[in-house]
Amino acid sequence: EVQLVQSGAEVKKPGESLKISCKGSGYSFTSYWIGWVRQMPGKGLEWMGIIYPGDSDTRYSPSFQGQVTISADKSISTAYLQWSSLKASDTAMYYCAGVTGGAFDIWGQGTMVTVSS
Amino acid sequence: EIVMTQSPATLSVSPGERATLSCRASQSVSSNLAWYQQKPGQAPRLLIYGASTRATGIPARFSGSGSGTEFTLTISSLQSEDFAVYYCQQYNNWPQLTFGGGTKVEIK
């Protein structure tokens, strides 16, 4: 079964760093773009960026460029989304999703990130 | 950046009725458009890609149409499990992807 399994919920303070993960299984991880999508509480979906684990080619939405870092470790079939200094406005659900032909066809279960002092 | 605009924001429909959701692109996206369904507390699910091709396992009551800048998602006869939020997403401007703001389909 093709699936993406994300790391668990996080509660952090402003200014702290964080790295969340997305582990793929059931397919060739290096041959499938992985994207990250933010959903703030009660709001819609926002595309953040994508990575091709085969060569770590990474692209960002202009809205998120410089705000987060997307990476992948193909040896363990895992993609990452990280922040160096969290803000309260980073509080959101974050989804990873596999991309086929441009559409997100497989989704992780989501990771809730709460940033509060 | 291509802006995707969905209308209406909320659609009130009775079970068994047809629902028609719209998505407009600020410039042509050809047929490079997908639709997703999201239920409360769940991750989104791909319904339609290529503007009109149903994803695996999606019931035939869901259909997509359109090309260029105007797209429609039609649910022919709403079932209780179809009440959810629906999003469109363009991928013509790969790798810059954008979602619409969503349409909530609620029970009338």
Interface residues (C-beta under 8 A of the other chain):
Chain A: G35 V37 G44 L45 E46 W47 I50 R59 S61 P62 Y95 A97 T100 G101 G102 A103 F104 D105 W107 G108 Q109 G110
Chain B: E1 N32 A34 Y36 Q38 A43 P44 R45 L46 Y49 G50 A55 V85 Y87 Q89 Y91 N92 W94 P95 Q96 L97 T98 F99 G100 G101 G102
